Amino acid sequence: MTTLDPNLPPELDGYAITLYLCAIQDGELTRDVARSETGLGAAELDRSLNQLVENRLLAPAAGSPDLWLPINPEVAAARVVEPMEDMIRTYRQSAERTRERVLQLMPAYLARTGDVLPTGQRSVETITDAEEVRILIRDASDRCSKELMTVHPSIRRDPTTSEGALSQNLEIITRGVRMRVLYQHTVRADLPMHSYASTLVGAGAQVRTADQLTERMLIFDRQTVFIPKWSQRDQTPGAVIVREPVLVSFLCSLFEQFWLTAVPFGLEGPGYQGVSDEMRRSILQLLGQGLKDEGVARKLGMSVRTCRRHIAALMQELGAESRFEAGVKAAQLGLLIEDSNG
């Protein structure tokens, strides 16, 4: 065993333990008893007794050099480790002071080399101004030459911005850029958004829908990713622009995972064609987790009113008196297990 400090008390050998047991049995320990119990010579006996004294398990009796009294091991341990803990505390304080002193130079280091790519752009950049975000997205769209992947978890769009976004997307598709778009299933039953998605599909984009998605995300040529930065939920968000290759690769993989399990969007009329079972299963799963109507609606990107209509129909079908009971009954009936043959 490596000795960390020469002042550490010695380990107890078998003779020392035997002597301590004798001491607690008799309430004291004399040299004669110690010698008769162990059969040790003077030098070996002194070594074992010193082990107990240095570990604070024996204390010499006042005025009797050959008499020792046993000490409670809990008290002994506290006395032994106290100087060690003081030393650890001192080292820890010194380490923290050293860390703070060295880290004072971190801002200067980051400003010089920290997160700047060879192109001169920052690997991760935060933009708080919504208008600046729109300009940067427009610029990234104009420069996109191979592939655009987007995730849109909400169907709520400002009509004045939808027209501009559609025109921009159609222009991208016309340039031969491969466009893949992920929406939530609720886009199928929303007439304006259904028309919007149908136009994209008609122009050559690939559109799929899923029950739940992450935050909005735009990936340009697998090199630049825009994700929202919210300050307050009722305000237009800023954006975090990610260019760092490892992070971009991770976000592209995340998109591909959603894409593989999403359902292709067809040009049939508005409604939940092809996804009704998945919608029902998603609602029941969220109810089984104890989410309230507002939480379920938010997760699935639908209005609370529409969500409550679906929930009421499911509760009636399952004969459940509460939303949570509906989720539990669905689990018991195996309705939450996706059909692998589908």
Backbone torsions as a table, in degrees:
resi	resn	phi	psi	omega
1	MET	NA	136.7	179.8
2	THR	-78.2	129.9	178.5
3	THR	-85.6	120.6	-177.4
4	LEU	-81.6	-30.0	-176.6
5	ASP	-149.3	130.1	-179.0
6	PRO	-63.9	-16.4	-178.4
7	ASN	-90.6	1.9	177.8
8	LEU	-66.0	143.1	178.0
9	PRO	-66.2	150.5	-177.8
10	PRO	-70.7	157.1	174.8
11	GLU	-71.2	153.8	-178.7
12	LEU	-87.5	127.0	174.8
13	ASP	-89.5	178.6	-176.7
14	GLY	-61.9	-36.0	179.6
15	TYR	-66.9	-40.6	-179.9
16	ALA	-63.1	-41.2	178.9
17	ILE	-64.6	-40.8	177.8
18	THR	-60.9	-42.1	179.8
19	LEU	-65.2	-38.4	-179.7
20	TYR	-67.4	-39.7	177.8
21	LEU	-62.7	-37.8	176.0
22	CYS	-64.6	-40.3	-178.2
23	ALA	-63.9	-42.8	-178.2
24	ILE	-75.5	-24.1	177.2
25	GLN	-72.1	-41.6	-177.5
26	ASP	-94.1	-13.2	-177.0
27	GLY	84.9	-2.2	178.7
28	GLU	-166.6	168.8	178.6
29	LEU	-141.5	125.0	175.9
30	THR	-103.1	162.4	179.7
31	ARG	-64.3	-38.7	-179.1
32	ASP	-62.5	-45.2	178.5
33	VAL	-63.2	-41.5	-179.6
34	ALA	-61.0	-41.2	-178.6
35	ARG	-68.5	-42.5	-178.2
36	SER	-69.7	-31.2	-179.0
37	GLU	-75.4	-32.1	-174.5
38	THR	-107.3	-26.7	-176.5
39	GLY	70.8	19.2	-177.3
40	LEU	-82.9	153.3	171.9
41	GLY	-74.8	175.5	-173.9
42	ALA	-59.9	-45.3	-176.0
43	ALA	-68.0	-45.6	-179.9
44	GLU	-65.1	-37.4	179.6
45	LEU	-65.7	-42.8	177.9
46	ASP	-60.9	-37.5	-179.3
47	ARG	-64.1	-43.4	-179.7
48	SER	-68.2	-39.6	178.4
49	LEU	-65.1	-39.5	179.2
50	ASN	-64.7	-33.9	176.5
51	GLN	-58.9	-42.9	179.6
52	LEU	-69.5	-39.8	-179.4
53	VAL	-67.0	-45.0	-177.4
54	GLU	-69.2	-25.6	174.8
55	ASN	-88.8	8.9	175.5
56	ARG	63.1	22.5	178.9
57	LEU	-89.8	-19.6	173.4
58	LEU	-127.1	142.4	176.9
59	ALA	-126.2	129.9	178.9
60	PRO	-60.5	136.5	177.5
61	ALA	-73.7	141.7	-178.4
62	ALA	-62.2	128.1	175.7
63	GLY	77.4	3.7	-179.5
64	SER	-132.4	94.2	-175.3
65	PRO	-65.1	-20.5	-179.4
66	ASP	-108.6	24.6	178.7
67	LEU	-132.0	132.5	-179.8
68	TRP	-127.5	149.1	179.2
69	LEU	-113.0	138.2	-179.9
70	PRO	-74.4	146.4	179.8
71	ILE	-115.8	141.9	175.9
72	ASN	-53.0	125.7	-178.5
73	PRO	-56.6	-32.6	179.3
74	GLU	-65.3	-41.7	177.5
75	VAL	-67.2	-42.4	179.9
76	ALA	-60.9	-44.3	-179.5
77	ALA	-61.6	-42.1	179.9
78	ALA	-62.1	-40.3	-179.4
79	ARG	-69.6	-37.3	-178.2
80	VAL	-69.2	-43.8	-172.7
81	VAL	-85.0	-13.3	-177.1
82	GLU	-55.6	-49.3	178.5
83	PRO	-65.6	-31.2	176.9
84	MET	-65.7	-44.2	179.9
85	GLU	-65.3	-36.5	175.8
86	ASP	-61.8	-41.4	-179.6
87	MET	-66.9	-42.1	178.6
88	ILE	-62.0	-41.9	179.4
89	ARG	-61.8	-41.3	179.0
90	THR	-64.5	-45.6	179.0
91	TYR	-62.8	-40.2	-178.9
92	ARG	-64.5	-43.6	178.4
93	GLN	-62.7	-39.5	177.9
94	SER	-65.7	-39.6	179.2
95	ALA	-63.6	-42.0	179.7
96	GLU	-65.6	-40.6	178.2
97	ARG	-64.3	-40.1	178.2
98	THR	-65.0	-43.4	179.2
99	ARG	-59.6	-47.9	180.0
100	GLU	-60.5	-40.0	-178.2
101	ARG	-65.6	-42.1	-178.9
102	VAL	-72.3	-40.7	-176.7
103	LEU	-70.6	-10.6	174.7
104	GLN	-59.7	-23.7	-178.9
105	LEU	-88.7	-3.9	-176.4
106	MET	-61.7	-45.0	179.0
107	PRO	-57.1	-40.2	179.1
108	ALA	-65.3	-38.9	179.2
109	TYR	-64.9	-45.5	-179.6
110	LEU	-65.3	-38.2	179.4
111	ALA	-63.6	-29.5	-177.8
112	ARG	-87.4	-46.0	-172.4
113	THR	-135.7	-9.3	-163.9
114	GLY	-54.8	-55.6	-171.5
115	ASP	-136.3	33.4	-179.3
116	VAL	-103.6	127.5	179.8
117	LEU	-79.8	165.2	177.4
118	PRO	-57.0	-24.8	179.2
119	THR	-73.8	-9.9	-176.7
120	GLY	93.1	-6.4	178.6
121	GLN	-88.5	153.6	176.8
122	ARG	-77.1	143.7	-178.4
123	SER	-69.6	-33.5	175.2
124	VAL	-136.8	123.1	-175.0
125	GLU	-130.4	135.2	179.6
126	THR	-107.6	126.7	178.7
127	ILE	-118.1	123.9	-177.1
128	THR	-97.9	-22.0	-177.2
129	ASP	-85.2	122.6	-175.6
130	ALA	-63.5	-38.2	179.8
131	GLU	-65.9	-39.1	177.3
132	GLU	-65.2	-36.4	176.7
133	VAL	-61.2	-44.8	-180.0
134	ARG	-61.8	-40.0	179.4
135	ILE	-64.1	-43.5	-178.4
136	LEU	-67.9	-37.7	176.7
137	ILE	-65.5	-41.0	177.6
138	ARG	-61.6	-41.9	179.6
139	ASP	-65.1	-42.9	178.5
140	ALA	-64.2	-36.6	177.9
141	SER	-65.3	-41.2	-179.9
142	ASP	-64.9	-33.3	-177.3
143	ARG	-90.2	-11.0	-179.2
144	CYS	-64.6	128.2	-173.9
145	SER	-124.9	-14.4	-175.0
146	LYS	-122.6	-53.2	-171.5
147	GLU	-151.9	139.6	174.0
148	LEU	-127.4	123.0	177.9
149	MET	-118.6	128.0	-178.0
150	THR	-132.4	148.6	176.7
151	VAL	-124.2	127.3	-179.0
152	HIS	-129.7	94.6	-176.1
153	PRO	-74.7	-15.7	-177.3
154	SER	-117.9	144.6	178.2
155	ILE	-93.5	-3.7	-177.8
156	ARG	-75.9	115.1	-179.6
157	ARG	-131.1	144.9	172.8
158	ASP	-75.1	121.2	-178.2
159	PRO	-53.7	-33.3	-178.5
160	THR	-70.3	-28.5	178.9
161	THR	-90.4	-24.3	-179.5
162	SER	-62.2	-42.1	-178.5
163	GLU	-63.0	-42.9	178.8
164	GLY	-66.0	-40.1	179.4
165	ALA	-65.7	-40.4	179.1
166	LEU	-62.3	-46.0	179.5
167	SER	-60.0	-41.9	180.0
168	GLN	-65.4	-42.9	-179.5
169	ASN	-67.0	-40.1	178.7
170	LEU	-64.4	-37.1	178.3
171	GLU	-64.8	-39.0	178.2
172	ILE	-63.3	-45.2	179.8
173	ILE	-62.3	-40.2	-179.9
174	THR	-60.3	-30.5	-180.0
175	ARG	-76.5	-2.2	179.9
176	GLY	91.1	11.6	177.9
177	VAL	-76.7	132.5	175.7
178	ARG	-74.4	122.9	-178.9
179	MET	-116.3	127.6	173.8
180	ARG	-123.3	130.6	-174.2
181	VAL	-127.0	133.2	176.1
182	LEU	-113.4	123.9	172.7
183	TYR	-118.9	170.9	169.8
184	GLN	-85.5	160.4	-175.7
185	HIS	-55.4	-26.4	-175.0
186	THR	-64.0	-17.7	177.9
187	VAL	-63.8	-23.5	-177.2
188	ARG	-69.9	-27.1	-176.6
189	ALA	-104.2	-0.6	178.5
190	ASP	-98.2	114.8	-170.9
191	LEU	-58.4	-50.6	179.8
192	PRO	-60.7	-43.5	-178.4
193	MET	-72.2	-32.2	175.7
194	HIS	-62.3	-42.3	178.1
195	SER	-65.0	-41.0	179.4
196	TYR	-60.5	-50.3	-178.5
197	ALA	-65.2	-38.4	179.4
198	SER	-62.2	-38.2	178.0
199	THR	-64.1	-40.8	177.9
200	LEU	-62.7	-44.7	-180.0
201	VAL	-63.1	-42.5	179.3
202	GLY	-62.4	-28.3	-179.5
203	ALA	-84.2	-11.6	178.0
204	GLY	120.4	-0.4	177.8
205	ALA	-76.9	157.2	173.6
206	GLN	-103.7	126.8	-177.7
207	VAL	-126.0	133.3	175.0
208	ARG	-133.7	160.5	179.2
209	THR	-128.1	151.7	179.1
210	ALA	-137.7	163.4	-178.5
211	ASP	-71.9	-42.8	179.7
212	GLN	-134.3	145.3	-180.0
213	LEU	-136.2	167.1	175.5
214	THR	-78.3	-167.0	175.4
215	GLU	-64.1	165.6	177.1
216	ARG	-58.9	142.7	-177.3
217	MET	-152.1	136.4	176.3
218	LEU	-125.2	125.0	-177.7
219	ILE	-119.1	116.7	-177.6
220	PHE	-104.5	117.5	175.2
221	ASP	53.1	27.6	179.9
222	ARG	54.4	30.5	-179.3
223	GLN	-128.0	-31.1	-176.9
224	THR	-133.5	131.2	-178.5
225	VAL	-124.7	132.2	173.6
226	PHE	-106.8	127.2	171.9
227	ILE	-129.7	149.8	-174.5
228	PRO	-72.3	148.0	171.8
229	LYS	-119.8	109.5	-175.8
230	TRP	-90.0	133.5	168.5
231	SER	-98.3	-49.5	172.4
232	GLN	-138.8	141.9	-173.1
233	ARG	-63.9	-24.0	-178.7
234	ASP	-92.2	6.9	179.6
235	GLN	-113.8	156.2	175.9
236	THR	-64.3	128.7	-174.6
237	PRO	-77.5	157.9	167.4
238	GLY	-82.3	-155.1	-178.5
239	ALA	-149.3	151.1	168.3
240	VAL	-108.6	123.6	-179.4
241	ILE	-101.9	120.8	-176.7
242	VAL	-108.2	124.4	176.1
243	ARG	-123.6	-8.8	-178.2
244	GLU	-63.0	122.9	-170.5
245	PRO	-55.7	-40.8	-178.2
246	VAL	-66.6	-43.9	179.4
247	LEU	-66.1	-40.7	178.7
248	VAL	-62.1	-43.2	178.6
249	SER	-60.9	-40.5	178.5
250	PHE	-63.0	-45.1	-178.8
251	LEU	-67.5	-34.4	174.7
252	CYS	-64.4	-41.1	177.7
253	SER	-63.6	-38.3	177.4
254	LEU	-61.9	-43.5	177.1
255	PHE	-59.6	-45.5	-177.7
256	GLU	-62.0	-35.9	178.0
257	GLN	-63.3	-44.8	176.7
258	PHE	-64.7	-39.7	-177.1
259	TRP	-63.0	-41.0	-177.4
260	LEU	-63.2	-33.4	-176.5
261	THR	-97.6	-4.0	-178.7
262	ALA	-80.6	163.6	-176.4
263	VAL	-104.4	128.3	179.5
264	PRO	-57.4	140.2	179.3
265	PHE	-88.5	126.1	178.4
266	GLY	-99.3	176.7	-178.6
267	LEU	-97.9	11.9	177.0
268	GLU	-66.5	169.7	-176.3
269	GLY	-63.0	167.0	-179.0
270	PRO	-56.0	141.7	179.7
271	GLY	146.1	173.9	-175.8
272	TYR	-94.5	44.4	179.5
273	GLN	-60.0	128.5	175.2
274	GLY	81.9	-8.8	-176.9
275	VAL	-129.4	8.2	-175.1
276	SER	-61.6	-41.0	180.0
277	ASP	-65.0	-40.7	179.8
278	GLU	-66.9	-38.1	176.6
279	MET	-62.1	-45.5	179.9
280	ARG	-61.4	-45.4	-178.5
281	ARG	-62.5	-40.9	-179.7
282	SER	-64.4	-43.0	178.9
283	ILE	-62.0	-44.3	-178.9
284	LEU	-66.3	-39.0	177.9
285	GLN	-62.0	-43.7	-179.4
286	LEU	-68.2	-36.1	176.1
287	LEU	-65.3	-40.1	179.0
288	GLY	-63.9	-23.9	176.8
289	GLN	-81.7	-4.3	177.9
290	GLY	89.4	11.5	179.6
291	LEU	-71.0	146.3	175.7
292	LYS	-82.2	172.6	-176.7
293	ASP	-55.4	-43.8	-178.2
294	GLU	-63.2	-38.6	179.1
295	GLY	-66.8	-42.1	178.0
296	VAL	-63.0	-45.8	-179.6
297	ALA	-60.7	-41.8	-179.0
298	ARG	-65.6	-41.7	179.7
299	LYS	-63.2	-37.3	-174.1
300	LEU	-96.8	-0.4	175.2
301	GLY	70.4	29.7	179.2
302	MET	-120.7	167.2	178.4
303	SER	-71.9	155.0	179.6
304	VAL	-62.5	-36.9	-179.3
305	ARG	-62.5	-47.4	178.5
306	THR	-64.0	-41.2	179.9
307	CYS	-60.4	-44.1	-179.2
308	ARG	-64.7	-32.9	177.7
309	ARG	-65.3	-42.8	177.4
310	HIS	-64.4	-43.0	-178.2
311	ILE	-64.0	-42.4	179.8
312	ALA	-60.8	-41.9	179.9
313	ALA	-65.0	-41.1	-179.8
314	LEU	-67.8	-40.1	179.0
315	MET	-63.5	-41.3	178.7
316	GLN	-64.5	-42.2	-179.0
317	GLU	-64.1	-37.0	-177.8
318	LEU	-90.4	-7.9	-177.7
319	GLY	66.8	35.1	-178.5
320	ALA	-98.2	143.6	-179.9
321	GLU	-94.0	-13.2	178.3
322	SER	-139.5	163.4	-179.9
323	ARG	-66.2	-42.5	179.2
324	PHE	-62.8	-41.0	178.7
325	GLU	-62.0	-35.3	177.9
326	ALA	-62.5	-43.2	178.8
327	GLY	-65.0	-40.4	179.6
328	VAL	-66.4	-45.5	179.3
329	LYS	-62.0	-39.2	179.1
330	ALA	-62.3	-40.0	178.3
331	ALA	-65.3	-42.0	179.7
332	GLN	-64.2	-32.0	-178.9
333	LEU	-87.5	-1.5	179.1
334	GLY	76.8	18.2	-177.9
335	LEU	-78.3	-11.0	-179.1
336	LEU	-92.5	-3.4	180.0
337	ILE	-91.3	123.0	-177.8
338	GLU	-71.5	137.1	180.0
339	ASP	-74.6	113.2	-177.2
340	SER	-72.8	-11.5	-179.1
341	ASN	-91.0	-6.1	-176.2
342	GLY	-76.2	NA	NA
